[in-house]
Amino acid sequence: MVMAGFVGLITGLASVGFEELIDGVQYLIFDWFLDEVLASRGSWTILLAPVIGGLLGGAFTFFLAREVRGAGVSPVLLAVETRGGRMSPWAAITKPIASALTIGSGGSAGAEGPVVQIGASVGSTFGRALRLSDENVKLLLAAGAAGGIAATFNAPIAGVFFALEVILRRFNTRNFSVVVLAAVISTATAVSLRGDAPALPIPLDEPYKLVSAIEIPLYALLGVLAGGVSVLFVRTLYWTEDRFTESVVPPLLLPALGGLLVGGIALLDQDVLGRGEAALSEVLGGEGLIRTLAVLLVLKMAATSLTIGSGGSGGVFGPSLFIGAMLGGAFGAGLHELLPDQTATSGAYATVGMAALVAGTARSPITAVLILFEMTRDYDIILPVMTAVVAATFVSQLLSKDTIYTYRLSRRGVVIDDEQLPVDVMQSLRVSDAMNPVSVRIAADAPIREIARQLSEDRESIALVVNDDGELTGVITDTDVTRALGEDAERLTAGDVSSTDVLTIYPDQTLADALGVFGVRGVHALPVMLRDQPSIPCGILKRADVTNAYATATDQRETQLRRGRLEQVTSDDVRYLEMRVERGSALSGHRLSEVALPENAIMVAVRHDGATLIPRGNTRLLAGDRVTVIAGATAVDRLQEMFRRPGSDKPPGS
């Protein structure tokens, strides 16, 4: 809790400093260079602003901080899933500089992603410095992420649920308490330095509200549209990123190329530049024609995809709000023309559209509802918001299994597991597939200190109390032993502290049945009993055994395929190779399932941005990835050709 407070304080200060840095870059490029130095050159010079930012930001990230390119939340999720929450402290320094160069020069990106990555890096660094466990490092990382959202939008509640919904995906009292403290302190710090105004003030004398009951299905329809547009936005973003990755342009110049294209869009409408606060304020106030708003929606989607896809540094949360506002504004303007007495003005629908699109892209409905409420401080519109958010989330889930944050990770072979295990897999596995032998079997008169010694080797197990015939008479958990040791431990025996009301399970029951039994009392281990002798224990099933059995089953087919291919590599000609994917090679930009490897070769690991991944069929290989391959001697030459760019004679090895 103390460390969470420090993380929140530093994240709040970083948020304010980052905003000042963006303002400074914006002043130098727009107010000084374009408006003063190039004042006589005409309006076309707006084209140069994102190009300048792309050149400076591209050089900065290429030489000093390649890991901070692109959006800021995906690297945080990657750290949670593959590195035990460990992030480089260097990111807390380099990310704000790279992102300020992108956003301050007009790049279409948000400020929240960088602050989330800064806060997460601070939390991770504190956890590592104190040598905390991986779980505690992840928790401090999430606390920093919560502080980033909270400080950026003056929305501490939304920051908390963002961390729990998107980063940790675990709701419990401990996580909640730590994350809340960081979010509150981060918000209080930011507010004390820059004021307490709403992040998105609605320019009206009266707040929006539900005009008539007929609007509920109309808001639901808006949510359906937002769900579809959110999936389109995600796919457009990563399609654009793939095109830049596969291009022959040097990585150093890709952000400048993206900036040039964004500048071209700005010649059509300058509201696509930066965060677009002026356009947002207008549409939330009920202004803007249907055609104008629809055009801005498309242009902003394109500008954001070009900015982030080319390697510009920034967030996608802010652009999601902008796109949602334009969608809702255009939808609401059309409705209000048709039903002026039964619908609110377009500003209400623009407000709801923001939350709906965030829910669709991030798949975080609670965060979407709360952040809109905290940003606008308008509670009267909460019912329409909830209706649209639920519809958008549902449609988004139907159309895509990935969110805007997990899409990149999924393509790299990193699977973000849901808390719910698929029922079909769990029903195909039996308790006998996962259980272990009984590790602690004791008599009723066994002294409690001897039981404590045996359980100390496996604190998630249980001790089974049996009689002379081997029949189960009770169980003792680690909690029971701890309580007994605090009493008269010298006289207490197993029979004194054991529980006789025992939950049991049979070997032929499914793991889905076992999950139900675990949930009855929250126990962490179950005695497994014989069917024909229901009093005789034959094993122990722990919660971790269920998870391990599920993971083994889901990877079984892939493991068999790998084993089948490895059997073709004989022991006397095996080669262990580490090779780097070169830009323009036959592998660069392709999924593993699309690659025709030699028969006697298999990829066993891919190292990308400091994380080592187990390659799967949907893992996409990118230039710069270092791949470990096991292959027969006859396959080496063919592999080197695949990793090497055309025309190069240099071996692609380490």
N, C-alpha and C positions, 0 to 999 in steps of 0.2 A: 504493500500500500504506500509506503514511504517513497519507494522508487517510482511508482506510478505518478505520485504527485510531482516529482522532479521531471519526469517525462512530459507530463502535461504542461508544466511551466515552460520548459524549453521549446516544446512544440508551439505553444501560444506565441512566444517571442519570435520563433522562426516564421510563423504565419504572417505576422505584422511586418517583419523585415523583408519577407519575400514580396509582399505587396508593394513596399517601397522600392524594391529592386526593379519590379516590373514598371512602376511609374517612371523610374529613372531612365530605363532603356527606352520607354515610349517617348519621353521628353527629348532625348538625344536624337532619335531617328525621325520622329514626326515633327516635333515643334522646332527643333534646331536645324537638322539636315534638310528635310523636305520643305518646311515652311520658310526657312531663312536662306540657307545656302542655295537651294534649288527653287527659290520662290518664283523665278521668272521662266521656268521651264515648262509650266503647264500642269494640268491635272494628271497627266499620264505618269508622273513621277511616283504616284502611289504604288505603282507596280514594283518599285525598287525596294520598298520597306521590307516585305517578307523575304526578298532575296538577300538583303544585307543580314537579316537575322539568321537566315539559313546558312550563309557563308560563315558567320561568326560561330553560331551554335554547332554547325557541322564540324568545324575545325576543333572546337573545344571538346566535343564528345569523342571525336575520332582519336585525338592524341592523348586525352586525359581521362575520359570517363565514358567508355562505350556502353557500359551497363545502364546508363541513365537515359538512353535514347527511347523514344516512344512513350506510351502511357505509363502512369506511375503505380497503378494498383496491381497489375499482373506480376511484376517482380516481387511484390510483397507476398502474394499468394504462392509464388514459386518457392520463396524462402520458407514459408510455413509447411509446404508439402514435401520438399526435398532436402532442406538443410536444417531442420530443427529450429526454424525461426531465425537463423543466423544471416545477417545482412552486413554488407561492408559499411563501416562508419564513414568512408569517403563519400558515399552517396548523399549523406546529409549536407555535405558542402557543395558537391558538384551539381546535384539535381536542381537547386534553386537558381544557380547561375545559368545552366543550360535552358531551363524552362523560362526564365525571365527573358533571355535572348529570343526565344521562340514567340512567347505571348506578347512581349513588349514591342516586337517588330510587326505585329499584326497576324502572326500565325493563329489559325483557328484551333484553340485548345483552351482547356480550363485550368484554373489555379489549384483546384482541390486535389488532383492526383499527385502533383509534386509535393504538396504539404503532407499528404498521407504517407508518401514514401520517405519524406524527411522524418516525420514522427516515428514511423516504424523503424527506421534505421537507428534513431536515437534510442528507442526502447530496446532494440536488439543489442545495441552496443553496451548499454547499461547491464543487461542480463548476462552477456558474455563476460564483462569485466568482473562481475561478482561470482562467476562460475556457477550460475544457476542451471537447473535441469532444463532440458529442451522444452518441456511444457511451460515452465515459468518464463523462459525466453520468448516463447510464442505469445504468452499472455502480455508481457510488457510491450512486445511488438504491436499487438492489437490495441493496447492502451494508447500507443503513439498514433496509430491510424485513427482511432476515435478522436483524439485531440486534434488531428489535422482537419477532419470534417467539421468538428465542432467549432474550431476557431475560424475556419474559412467562411462558414455560413452563419455564425452566431447561433448554432443549433446543437446544443450539448446532448439533447435526448436522441436526435437523429444520429449524431456521431457514435453514441453508445450502440445503437441497434445496427449501424453500419458495420461496426467491428464484430458484433456477435453474429449478424446475418451473413456477411460477405467474407470476413477474414477468418474467424474462428469456427463459425457454424456450430457453435455449442452454447446453449443457454443454461447456465447454472449460477448459483448465488455467488460463488467465488469469482468467476469471470465477470459477472455483472458489477460486483463491488469495485474491483480494481479498475475496470474500464470506465465506470461512472466517475470515479475520482479524477482520473486523467482528463476526461472530457470537461468536467466542471472547471478544473483549474486552468486548462488551456483556454476555455471560453472566457473566464474571468480575466485572465491575463490580456487576451486580445481586446476585450471590451474596455478595459481600463486604459488602453493605449489609443484606441481609435473610435470609441463610442459604442452605443448600444442600439443604433438604428437597425431596422430590419434589413436583411441582405437583399430582399426584393420588395421594396415598398410599392403597394398598389396605389396609383395616383387617382383616388376617388374620394369623394366626401363620405360615402357610405360603402361598407364592405359588400362583396358579392354574397348572394344567398340563393337558395333554391326557390325559383319563382312558382313552379307548379309541379304536380306529381308526374306529369308527362315527361319531365326532364330526366327522370331516373333512367328509363330505357335509352334515352338519347345520350346520356353520359356513358352508359354501358357500351353503346355503339362507338363512341369516341375511344373508349378503352380497347375495343376490338381493333380499330384502325391503328391505334398507337402500338399495340402488340405486333401487328404486321410491319409497321414502319420501323420499329425497333430492331426486328430481325433483319430487315433490309439494310439498316444502318450498320449493324455488326458485320454483315457479309460484305458490304461495300468497303468498309474500313480495311478488312483483312485481305480482300481481293486486291485493293490498291497497294497494300503493303507487299503482297506477293509480286506484283508487277515491278515495283521498285527493287525488290530483292533480286529479281531475275534480270534486271537491266544491266547493260554493259557500262553504265556510268559508274565511276569510282565512288565508293561509299562516302568519301570525304565530301563529295559534291551533291549527293542525293538530297539533303535538306535544302540546298540552294535551288535545285531543280523543282522540288516541291513548292518552295516559296515563290518561284517564278510563275508556276501554274496558279497558285493561290492569288498572286498579284493580278493575274489575268482575270480571275473571277471578280476581284475587287473593282476592276474597271467597269463591271456591270452593276455591282452594288457593294458599296464599302461597308455595309453592315455585317458582312461575313467576316471581317477582320477582327482579330482578338476575341474578346468575350461578348461583344455585341450588346453592351448594356443599354445603349440608346434605343435600339430596336426592341429589346425586351420590355423596356419601360413603356414604349408606345403600345405594343400589342396587349400588355397587361391592363392598360388603360382603356382598352376597347377600340383602339385606332387601327387603321390598316385595311386595305381592300383585299378581297379574297385572293385575287390573282397575285398581288404583291406578296402576301404571306406565303402562298404556295411556292412561288419562285424562290423566296428566301429559304424555305424549308429545303428545297433541292440543292440550292447553292451552298448552304451551310453544311449539309451532309457531304457534298463534294469537297469543300474547302477543308473540313476536319479530316476526312480520309486522306487527302493529299498531305496535310501537315504532319499527322501522326504516322501515316504510312511511309513517308519519305525519311523518317528518322527524327523529326522534330520532337522536342520534349514538352510534355504537357499532360493534361487530364482530359477524359472524355465525359465526365459527369456534367460539366458546364455546358458543352455543346449539346448533350442530351436534353438538358433543360431548354435550351434555345430552340432546338428542333421540335420538341414537344409543344412549346408555346406557339410556334408558327402553325403547327398542325391543328392544335385546338382553336387558335384564333380564326383560321380559315374555315374550319368546321362550324364554329359558333357564329361567324358572320353570315354564313349561308343559312343556318337555321333561323337566325333572328330576322332575316328578311322574309322567310316563309311564315314564321310563327312569332311575330313581334310581341304579342301579349302573353304568350305562354313560355317564353324562354328568356334567359338572361342575355346580356350583351356578349359580344365575342370575347371580352376580357375575362369573363368567368370561365369560359371554355378553354381559353389560353392558359389560365392558371391551372386548371385540372389537367390539361394536356401535358404540362411539364412533369407532374408526378407520374402520370400514366406512362410516359416514355421512359423515365428513369426506372420504373418498375419493370418495364419490358426488357430494357437493355441489361440491367444489373440483376434482375430476378430477385429484388429485395423489396417486397411490398410494404413491410412495416417501415423501413427507412424512408421510402418514397412518401408515404402518408405523413410521417412525422416531420420530415425536412420541409415539406411544403407548408405545413402549419407553422413551424418555427420561423421559416424565412418570410412568410407573409403576415403572420400573426392574425390570420383570418380564420376563426373557427367555424363561421357560418357555412363555409363551403366544404366542410369535412365530409359530409355524407356523399356528395357527388364525387369527391376525390376517392373515397374508399371504393365506390362502385366502379369507377374507371380503372383504378389500380388493379383490382381483382380481375377484371376482364382482360386487361393488358398482360398481366402475369400469366393467366391461363392460356391465352393465344400464343404468347411467346414460347411457353413450354411445349405447346403442340407443334410449333414450327421448328424449334431448334433445341437441342439438348444443352447447348453451351450459352453462357452469358458473354457480355462484351469483355469481361475480365478473364474468363476461363477458356475462351476460344483459342487464344494463342497457346496456352498450356496444353490443352487437349491435343492440338496438332503436334506438339512436341512429345506426346506420349505420357504426359502427366495427367492422371485421372483424379479429378476432385470428387472424392466419395461423398455420397449422400449419407445422412444418418440412418435412413431406412435401407435395410438390406433387401434385395429382390426376393420376393416370396418364392418364386419358382425354384431358384437355386437352393434356398434354405429348405424347401420341402423335398428336394432330391437328395439331401444329405441326412444321414442317420447319426444319432448320438454316438454309436460305436465308431463312426468315422473320425470323431474329434476327441473322444474321452481319453484320459490318461490313467495309468494304474494308481491305486490308492497309495499316497506317499506317507501318510501318518495314520496308523491304526493303533489304538491304545485301549487299555483296560480301564474300567470305571475307577479303580483305586490308584491310577497313575498320578504322581504329584504334579501340581500345576506348573512348577518351574521346568520340569522335564518337557512338558507340552510346549511351553514358551520357546524352549531351545529348538525343538523340532520345527515349529511353525516359523521361526525366524528365517529359515532357509527359503521359504516360499510364502510370503505374507498374503498372497491372494488365494491360498489353498485353505482347506479346513481339516480338522482332525476328526476322525470317525471313532466314536466310542463303541466298542463291541464287547459282547459277553464271551464266555468260554466256548460257546458253540459258533462264534464268528458272526452272530446276528447283530445288526445295528440297533443300538439303544439310544443314541444321541449324537449330536455334532457340537464341535467347539470351534468358534471363529477366532480370528486374531483380536477382534474387539472384545470378545469374552475374556480372553487371556489378559489383555491390557487392564480391563476392569478388575479382574481377580488379583492381579499383581499389586494393585493399589489398596487391597484389603489385607486380610490375614493370609498371605500367600503360603506360609509355612505349613498350615494345616489343611488347605484346600486341595481337593483332588478333582479328577476329571468328572466324576459323578456329581460333584457339588455345583459345577459351573456349566455343564453341558445343557443344551436345549433338546428336549424330547419331542417337540412339535417340528418334525423334520419334513421338508419338501424333498421329494425324490423323483427320479426319472428312470426310464428303461432304455436299454441299448437300441431297441428297434424303433423308438420314437424319432421323429424328424427334428432337425435343429430349429425349425420354425416352432414346433411344440416347446422346445427348450427355452426359446426366447420368451414365450408366454409364461412359463413357470418362473423364469428369472424375474419377470416383471411383477409377479404377485407380491413379493416381499423385498425386492431390491437386493437379494443375496448375490454373492459373487462366485459361488461354487455350489454344485449339486452332487449328492451321492447318486451313483448309477447302480440300480438294483437288478438282479436276475429275475426274469419273468417267472420261471418255475420255482424259484426260491426268493420271494419278494423281501425277505428280511436280510438277505446276504448281499453286501455291497461288492460290486465287481470293478468299480472304477470311480473316477471323479471327472466331472465336466465343469470347466471354468468358463467365464465369459470370454476370456482371451482365446480359449480353444475354439469357440464358435466363430470368432472373427478370423482366426488363422485358417480354419477349414473352409470358410467362404472364399477367402483370398486364393487359397490353393485350387479350389474348384473352378473359379472364374478364369484362372490362368492355365488350367490343365491343357486345353487344346493347343494354346500357343507353345507351352512347354514341350508337348509331344512333337509338334512340328519342328521346334528347335533341335530336340534330341535326334529326330530322324535325320536332320541335315548334318548334325555334328558326327553321327555315326559314319558318315561318308568320308570324314577326315581321319585317316589312319594315324596311329600314334607315332609312326616313324617319320612322317613328313609334315607334321603339324607346324604352323607358323602363327605366332602371336604378333599382330601388327597394330600400330597406332598411326593413323593417317588423318590428315586434315583435309576437309572438303574445300576445294578451291572454287572461287567464283567462276561461273560459266562451265563448270564440269558437268558430267552426265548425272551427278547426284544432286547438285545444288538446286534447292527449291522443290525437290520431289519428295513425296511420301515414300516410306520404306516399302509399302505394298505395291508401289509403281516401279520399283527397281528390280531388274533381273540380275541378281547376284549369281556368280558361278555356283554350280551344284555343291561344291565342297567348301563353301565359305558361309560364315554367318556373323552378323554384327551383334556384339554382346553388350556394348555400352556406348553412349554418346555424351560427350562433355560439352555443354552449352552455357555460356555466361556464368561459369563457375559452378554449375550444378551438373552432377552426373546422373543421367537418365537411362533407364532400361528401355531400349528401343522396342516399339510395337508397330503394328501395321500402319497406324495413322500418324506415326512420328515423321515430321517433315525435317529433312536435313537442310541446313543452311550453310552458306559460305562461312568458313572459320570454325565450324564444329570439328572437334577432334573425336574420331571414332575408333574404338577398339574392335578388331576383327580377328576371329579365329579361322584359319584357312589352310587348305593343303598347299604344298609348294607349287603345284601346277596352276593355282589360281592367283598367285601373287601378281604376275604381270597384268592380267586382266583387271584386277582390283585397282592397281596403280593407274591404269588408263581411265577408270571410272572416276577416281578421285581427282585426277589432274585436269586442268582446263585445256581445251584444244590448242595444239601448237606448242605446249610447254614440255620441255624435256626434264624439268626438275622433278625428282621423286616427291610425292606428296606426304612423306613421312614426317615424324616429329622432329 
